[in-house]
Amino acid sequence: MEKLRVYSDAAVNPEYQFAGFGIIISTPQGEVISEIVQGAGQVTEMEARYKSIIVALQEIIKLGTKEVEFITSSKELVQNILKKEDVERSELKTLYKEIKKLRHSLDKLKIGFLSYGDDSLIRRAYIGAVSGANPEEHNNKVDYDSSTPGEVKDCLNCQKKMEQEWAFCPFCGQQLKKRR
């Protein structure tokens, strides 16, 4: 694909203090090519937004696309990315450097802001973000390995206790392995 559009949003579940993001990758005409819903761990909403851009850029690069238009619901994110310099908040610096590195693989990157009422795909990205921020919503949607439903197990990444039904660790965002 020569040119693609990415809709991205993030959300934080206050009950779990767990963030997630939703990404919709489409053609400029609105045909959805890919939809990504992912947990981001116990991070701020802005960190989840940065992570969503990193994941989207990685996916875009795999697809071989050279021109991308990002659409997000965060004016602050747009301003930070457009600055083309290091961001001030230390927790975002590493993420921002990763975005800068990935964007060099593209010929053209545009980023803009849309409110939820302006486009159905930005609303769909938000719904994905809310789902990614709620580990309970992943119950019965993916078949996970190694234990019976309801069993508590350790995250393979951070070793904290988590329920088997969760698709993502609510502490670090690690996705569980799927059964083959």
Wavefront OBJ file of the C-alpha trace (Angstrom):
o trace
v 0.000 0.000 0.000
v 1.370 3.355 -0.969
v -0.517 5.519 1.529
v -2.458 4.652 4.697
v -4.374 6.427 7.433
v -4.081 5.511 11.117
v -6.685 6.347 13.753
v -5.357 6.022 17.275
v -6.680 6.595 20.784
v -5.881 5.612 24.358
v -7.826 5.172 27.594
v -7.115 4.445 31.247
v -9.331 2.251 33.399
v -9.477 3.964 36.821
v -10.486 0.729 38.582
v -7.368 -1.165 37.490
v -5.112 1.849 36.813
v -4.471 0.067 33.517
v -4.134 1.767 30.130
v -4.958 0.487 26.695
v -5.039 1.740 23.144
v -6.931 1.159 19.946
v -5.538 1.538 16.448
v -7.421 1.427 13.165
v -5.335 1.248 9.983
v -7.277 2.119 6.842
v -6.939 3.299 3.297
v -7.449 7.043 2.723
v -10.956 6.107 1.524
v -11.812 4.511 4.899
v -11.479 0.792 4.102
v -10.214 -0.841 7.313
v -7.104 -2.955 6.784
v -6.186 -3.725 10.384
v -7.497 -3.141 13.894
v -5.246 -3.412 16.950
v -6.468 -3.409 20.559
v -3.768 -3.703 23.166
v -3.134 -3.198 26.846
v -0.346 -0.752 27.708
v 0.129 -1.579 31.391
v 0.064 0.741 34.378
v 1.092 3.881 32.534
v -0.345 7.354 32.008
v -2.779 8.006 29.203
v -0.115 9.988 27.339
v 2.370 7.109 27.615
v -0.325 4.810 26.173
v -0.843 7.293 23.316
v 2.886 7.257 22.528
v 2.916 3.449 22.682
v -0.008 3.329 20.254
v 1.937 5.393 17.724
v 4.965 3.118 18.098
v 2.866 -0.026 17.542
v 1.083 1.586 14.579
v 4.372 2.698 12.994
v 5.816 -0.800 13.397
v 2.739 -2.260 11.691
v 2.821 0.344 8.896
v 6.503 -0.364 8.249
v 5.763 -4.128 8.043
v 3.102 -3.347 5.424
v 5.702 -1.466 3.361
v 3.800 1.805 3.374
v 5.820 4.993 2.933
v 3.137 7.678 3.477
v 1.026 7.775 6.632
v -1.557 10.153 7.992
v -2.119 9.755 11.757
v -5.381 10.911 13.284
v -5.701 11.068 17.054
v -8.067 12.612 19.575
v -5.221 14.244 21.558
v -4.151 17.797 20.697
v -1.254 17.464 23.167
v 0.067 14.374 21.378
v -0.083 16.148 18.013
v 1.811 19.131 19.435
v 4.469 16.892 21.030
v 5.091 14.866 17.866
v 5.198 17.946 15.645
v 7.813 19.645 17.864
v 10.469 17.318 16.439
v 12.518 17.683 19.603
v 12.762 15.852 22.897
v 9.671 16.082 25.034
v 9.955 17.465 28.562
v 8.419 14.664 30.650
v 11.061 12.051 31.396
v 8.682 9.062 31.163
v 7.935 10.030 27.546
v 11.509 10.637 26.352
v 12.316 7.000 25.547
v 8.992 6.550 23.756
v 9.480 9.763 21.787
v 12.974 8.674 20.704
v 11.488 5.391 19.429
v 8.876 7.328 17.410
v 11.613 9.535 15.918
v 13.607 6.443 14.948
v 10.614 4.724 13.325
v 9.427 7.783 11.420
v 12.702 7.812 9.469
v 11.486 4.640 7.718
v 8.675 6.658 6.136
v 8.773 9.160 3.290
v 5.927 11.230 4.732
v 4.190 11.375 8.108
v 1.287 13.711 8.788
v -0.428 13.881 12.158
v -3.675 15.600 13.023
v -6.457 15.898 15.548
v -10.145 14.940 15.271
v -12.819 14.963 17.932
v -14.927 11.834 18.419
v -17.981 13.287 16.715
v -16.107 13.983 13.500
v -15.366 10.472 12.283
v -16.590 6.926 12.923
v -13.093 5.410 12.759
v -11.714 7.642 15.543
v -14.700 6.533 17.667
v -13.872 2.913 16.794
v -10.245 3.471 17.899
v -11.527 4.887 21.201
v -13.774 1.857 21.750
v -10.726 -0.353 21.142
v -8.714 1.711 23.648
v -11.389 1.265 26.309
v -11.439 -2.469 25.630
v -7.636 -2.627 25.828
v -7.778 -0.857 29.197
v -10.200 -3.438 30.620
v -8.580 -6.841 31.101
v -11.972 -8.350 32.075
v -13.407 -7.582 28.628
v -10.989 -10.012 27.001
v -12.576 -13.005 28.769
v -13.542 -15.767 26.310
v -12.369 -13.784 23.255
v -8.958 -15.439 22.954
v -7.928 -18.970 23.878
v -4.969 -18.738 26.287
v -2.491 -21.417 27.223
v -1.302 -23.209 30.352
v -4.062 -22.964 32.952
v -7.755 -23.358 33.576
v -10.157 -20.390 33.484
v -10.292 -18.436 36.733
v -6.853 -19.617 37.791
v -4.357 -17.033 39.008
v -0.951 -17.138 37.366
v 2.207 -15.055 37.154
v 2.875 -12.669 34.297
v 5.774 -13.934 32.198
v 7.213 -10.416 32.000
v 6.844 -8.842 35.476
v 5.946 -11.994 37.509
v 2.987 -10.285 39.234
v -0.166 -12.303 39.936
v -2.935 -11.968 37.376
v -6.113 -13.782 36.426
v -6.012 -16.294 33.595
v -8.862 -14.649 31.662
v -6.966 -11.411 31.081
v -5.440 -10.951 27.656
v -2.895 -8.501 29.071
v -1.083 -8.130 32.373
v -2.667 -5.137 34.164
v 0.730 -4.190 35.592
v 3.069 -4.180 32.584
v 0.832 -4.690 29.523
v 2.445 -7.999 28.486
v 0.138 -9.924 26.138
v -0.415 -13.575 27.090
v 0.655 -16.271 24.652
v -2.109 -17.793 22.546
v -2.570 -21.566 22.386
v -1.353 -23.059 19.118
l 1 2 3 4 5 6 7 8 9 10 11 12 13 14 15 16 17 18 19 20 21 22 23 24 25 26 27 28 29 30 31 32 33 34 35 36 37 38 39 40 41 42 43 44 45 46 47 48 49 50 51 52 53 54 55 56 57 58 59 60 61 62 63 64 65 66 67 68 69 70 71 72 73 74 75 76 77 78 79 80 81 82 83 84 85 86 87 88 89 90 91 92 93 94 95 96 97 98 99 100 101 102 103 104 105 106 107 108 109 110 111 112 113 114 115 116 117 118 119 120 121 122 123 124 125 126 127 128 129 130 131 132 133 134 135 136 137 138 139 140 141 142 143 144 145 146 147 148 149 150 151 152 153 154 155 156 157 158 159 160 161 162 163 164 165 166 167 168 169 170 171 172 173 174 175 176 177 178 179 180
